[in-house]
């Protein structure tokens, strides 16, 4: 998680397109929440959100709460859908990313952080960043699926 946070902070200037960038930590948390139960994914969401809260100039809390809620929703649907499908994981990254921003931005606004119009933010930031997250998920999900299978084999042998 720390590596993903540092990578996101260090690579954001290079991965930005018109001030929009993918959110690596969000993608990592969504991928892990798709593959593992809430017992495994919620602590990861808490640590990832807290890390973003500490590394960003925003007030403490909005990243953590947003990550926890997205992980919870992803975990809820995990029991109803089979995330073993690469295509399904890719397709669901878009709505999960949009959900994250729709939770995060009002929380940020509630803490007194200055905001512009939500319509402008959706078209200019939320939707493009969510599309970038889909692209990142295409790279991250196969790795996490492999790690999950490796971990399951480990659990069976113990």
Buried (B, 14 or more C-beta within 10 A) or exposed (E): BEEBBEBBBEEEEEBEEEEBBBBBBBBBBBBBBBBBEBEBBBEBBBBBBBBBBEBEEBBEBBBBBBBBBBBBBBBEEBEEBEBEEEEBBBEBBBEBBBBBBEBBBBBBEEEEEEEEEBEEBBEBBBBBBBBBBBEBBBEBBEEBBEBBEEEEEEEEEE
